Amino acid sequence: MNDVEYSMEIINDRFRIWQPKQGYRFNLDSLLLAGFVHTRKNMQILDIGTGTGVIPLLLFSKEPALQITGVEIQPILATLALRNARENGLENWMVLGQDVKTLGPSYANRFHVVVCNPPYFRHRAAILSRHPMEQDARHETLLRMEDLFLQAYRLMRPKGHFYCIYPINRLDEALCMAHQSKMHPLRLRLIHSKADKKARAFLLHAGKDAGRQMVVEKPLILHQANGDYTEEYKRVMGGGTLDESSR
């Protein structure tokens, strides 16, 4: 820990978050995913690969009365997430420094919601990041999509909900994995840089023991034609939710 430099930022003018200056740092995908998740009071939520804990902080900003467990395999990031939980006084946020695949039977069928901003790239399918911490966060060296979907199903309770974000070239794979793991896709939202550009990523909401009808929501456009942020994007950047009309 001592040879890693850190920076502190403010989430929603409310929470402090410490993260490494180099290597793994939270990005837009975490903000979009947190804005896509539906929460209710007293929900039990699991954040797989929680990193330094930005998604829990964003969810707490919207609904303080949650019980959130973050699991993080990288020791430095898990330690920072624990620090962020402690310094923000969030006693209803637990951080587990371990591989999600090693969570024991007491965690099975436990969570109302499982959320994950996963590694984007298949192992050996892209040039590895130079920083080892970023390699494991961005590439499937430790958690493959197949394992993620299986663990999400195992850990969520009946009628539970799973949320994730992936690059658009993995859409068919994600839908296939959802069905193979006995989850049903419920909502799909494609993310575009501009309205006239191809989709670059997607948000997926799937359910355990849920209905089989998937709703494809209106596209999420990040920039107007002149390059300015869209109103929805500006709201999400401020830690808000996505448009209610898309739900």
NORRAQUI-V22360 format. One line per field, one symbol per residue. ss: DSSP state (A for helix, B for strand, O for the rest). psi: psi as a letter, one per 30 degrees, with the letter a starting at -180 (. if undefined). Layout:
ss: ???
psi: ???
This chain:
ss: OOOOOBBBBBBOOOBBBBBBOOOOOOOAAAAAAAAAOOOOOOOBBBBBOOOOOAAAAAAAAAOOOOBBBBBOOOAAAAAAAAAAAAAOOOOOBBBBOOOAAAOOAAAOOOBBBBBBOOOOBOOOOOOOOOOAAAAAAABOOOOOAAAAAAAAAAABBBBBBBBBBBBAAAAAAAAAAAAAOOBBBBBBBBBBOOOOOOBBBBBBBBBBOOOOOOBBOOOBBOBOOOOOBOAAAAAAAOOOOOOAAAO
psi: efgkkllklkjhgekkkklkelbkklaeeeeeeeffkkllkgkkkkjkhfbggeeeeeeeeejfhljkkkkkfjeeeeeeeeeeeefghjfgjkkkilkffgkafffkhekekkkkjlkeklkgflkklekeeeefefkhffjleeeeeeeeeefklkglkkklkllffgeeeeeeeeeegglkkekkkkkkelegllkfllkkjllkhllgjkkjlkkjkeklegflkleeeeeefggallkffg.
